[in-house]
Amino acid sequence: MRLLNSNVYEALLAFHTHLRANRVSSLVQMMELSQAAVRENPTSGLAHALLSFGYVEEVGVGQKRLKSVVEDGRIHAEKALAFEPQCQEALIAAAIYAQLDEDKPKFLQLIDAAIRANPNGGLLLAVAGGWIAYVGDPHKGAELVRQATDANPMLPTWTKITLCLEDVEKGDFKAAVKKVRKIDVRDSFLDRLIISAVYSLAGETGPARAQLPETNGDFTIEEYLSDLPFAPGVIEMIRAGLRRL
C-alpha cells in the first residue's frame, strides 16, 4: 500500500477530482495543491508527476498553448520518473512528454510500462488509452478504455471520446455520434473540439456549433491544433469537421 505525505495525498485527490470534474476551478485547485506538494516534498515522484499532468491539463481546458507549458512540465515529468520509476502516474506523465518531444518509441515503451504498473487502475488506464488513440492507434486505445471500464464501471463519460475515435477511424460517424451524445466534458477545450468535429462530420451542424469552444483570445483554434502532438489523422479529422461549420 502506498504511504503518502498529506500534501501529496491531497494533490492526488485533487488530480482524481479534476479528471472527473473537468472544470477550470478543479484544475486551479489541483495545480495549487500539486505545487505545494512539490515544495514540501521535492523528492516525491508522484508530486512531480501530478504537477506535470497539471500543465498538460492547462492546455486541455484551453487556458494556455502547449508551447508555453511544455518546458516546465517536462522538468517535472523527468523528476517524477527519476524519483519513482515504477509510479504509474510518473510513467504516464513521462510518456506524454516523450510524445511532445516526438519520440513515439519512448512514448510506447513508457505507456506499456505504466499499464503493467497497475493494470487495474481504471482512471489512469483510460488516460493512457486516450493518449494511445490520439497518437495513432484508436483500436488499442479503445481496448484499454474498455479494460478500464471493466475495472471501474463508474469512469467519467469523457472516456467515450476514445471509443468514438475508434468509430471515426472506421468512418462510422453515426456510431461515433451515439457515443458523444452521452459525454459531458464541461470545460475541456480539447474534448469539445473533438465532439464538435464528430457532430459536424456526421452532418449534425447544430450540435456541432453548440459544442465548439471559444478561445481565451490569446490564440486561434488553428494555432491550438498546430501545437498538439497527435497523429496527423486525428488533427485532420478535427480540421475537416470544423471546416464544415
N, C-alpha and C positions, 0 to 999 in steps of 0.2 A: 504493500500500500504506500502511495506517495505521501511523504510528510512535507508540508509546505509552511513557510513563514506566513504569518497572517496577511502581510502586504501582498505577497504573491498569490495567495488564495483568493483574496478579494479581487485582484486583477483577473484571475482565471474565471471567477464567477461573472465578472463584468463582460469578459470576452464571450462566454456562452450566452449571456443575456443579449448582447448585441447581435450575435449571429441569429438569434430568434426574433429579435425586435426589429432589426433593420431600420433604426431611427438615427438621425443625426445626433439626437440627445444621448442615445445609448452609446454611440461611438465616442462622444466627448467624455462621458464618464469612464469608458474603457481606457481611453488614452491617458486620462489623468491618473487613474489607478495603476496603469502599466508603467508610466513614467516614475511614479512614486515607488513602485516595486523595484525598478531598476536602480533607483537612487539608494534605496535601503538594502538591496541585495544585489550588488554589482556582479556577483559570480553566479547568479541564478540563470541557467539557460532558459528556463521556462519564462522568466520575467522578460528577458530579451526577445524571446520568440513572440510573446504577446504584443510587445511594442512594435516589432517588425510587422506583424499582422495588421496592427492599427494603421500604419502608414499606407498599406495596400487598401484598407477599408476607406481611408480618406479619399482615395481615388474612386473606389466603388460607389460612394454616395455622391460623387460629383463635387466635392469640396475643392479638390486640387487636381492638377495634371500629374501624370505619373512621373515625369522628368523632375518635378520639384521635390519628390519624396524618396526617390529610389536610392540615393546615396546614403541617407540616414537609415533607411530601412535595411539596406544591405549590411551595414555595420552591425546592427543588432542581430540580424539573421546569422551572420558569421560567428558572432559571440555566442549565440544560443547553441549552435551546433558544436562549437569548441568546448563549451562548458558541460553540455549534456547531449552527447552524440546519439543516445538511444531515446531521447524525448520525442514523442510523436509530433508535438507542436513545433519543436525545433526543426525536425526533419522536413515537415511540410513547408515551414517558412523558408528554409534554405532552398528547397526545391523551387518555390515560387521565384525567388531572386535569381536562381540559376536560369530559369526561363526568361526572366527580364534581361539577363545577360546573353540571351540567345544560345545558351548551352543546353540543348534539348537532351543529349545523352545524360548529362549530370542531373537534369530535372527528373528524368525517368528513373535513374538509379536511386535518387533520394526519395522520390514518391513511393517507389516499391518498398524501400526500407521503412518508410512511415507506415505503410499498410501492414507490414509484418510486425511493427512495434506494438500495434493494438488492433487486431482485425475485428474487434467488437466495439470499437469507438465510433458509434453511429454518426455523430455530427461531424467529426473530423474526416471520416471516410467520405461523407458527402462533399465536404470541401475539396478533398483530393480528387474525387470523381469529377467535380465541376471543372477543375483545372485540367485534368486529362482530356476532357471533352473539348475545352477551349483550345488546347494546343494541337488538336487534330485527330483524336480518337473518340468520337462520340459514343461508339458502341461500348468500348471498355469503360468509359466514364459512367455510362448509364448502368452497366452491370454492377459497378461499385456502389452507385447510389441505391440500387435495388438491394444489394447486400447490406448497406447501411440501414435501409428501411426495415429489413428483416430483423436487424439487431435492435432497432429503435423505431417502432411504428409512429411515434409522435414527433418525427422530424418536422421542421418548418416547411411550409409549402414551396419556398424558393428552390428546394431540391428538384422539383419537377422541371425546372429550366433545363437541367442536364438531360432529362428524359425527352424533352421536346426537341433538343438539338439532335438526338438520335433520329427522330421523325423527320426533321428538316433535312438531314443528310440523305434520307431515302426519298425526299421530295414529297412526303406526305404531310402537307401543311394543314389539312383538315384534322388529322390526329394531333398535330402539334398544338393547334388552337384549342382543342378539347382540354389539353393539359394546362395551357397558360390561363384559361378562364378561371382556374381554381387557385391561381397564385396571387398572394398578397406580398409584394416586395417592398411596399411602403416607400422609404426614402432611398432605395437603391437605384442610382442613376443608371448604372450599367445594366442591371436586370430589366429595367423599364425600356431601355433601348432595344434589348433583345426581344422582349414581349411585343413592343410596338412593331418591330420588323416582321415578326411572325404573323401578327394580325394582318399587316399590310400585304405580305406575300400570299396570304390566304384570301385576299380580296375584301377584308373587313376593314374598310378605311376609317369608319367612325371610332371603333375601339382602338385602332392603331394610333390615331391622333390623340385620343384621350390618355393613352399611356406614354406618349412622347414627353420626355422630361425637359425642363428648361435648364439651361446652363446658368452658372452664377455670374456670368458676364466677363469672366477672365479668359474664356476660351470658347471656341465653337465646338459643335459636335464632331465635325470632321477632324479638328485638331485633337480632340479627345480620343477618337478612334485610331488616329495615326500613331498614338503612343502605345496602344495595347499590344502585349506580346503574344497575341493569339494566332492561330493558323490563318493563313490568307482566306480560306474558305469561310471561316466564321465571320471575319471582318467584312468580306464581300457580301455575305448574306445580310448583315445588318445594313450595309450601304444600299443594297438592292431594294430592301424593304422601305428604307427611308426615301429613296428616290421616287417612289410611287405616291408619296404623300404630298 
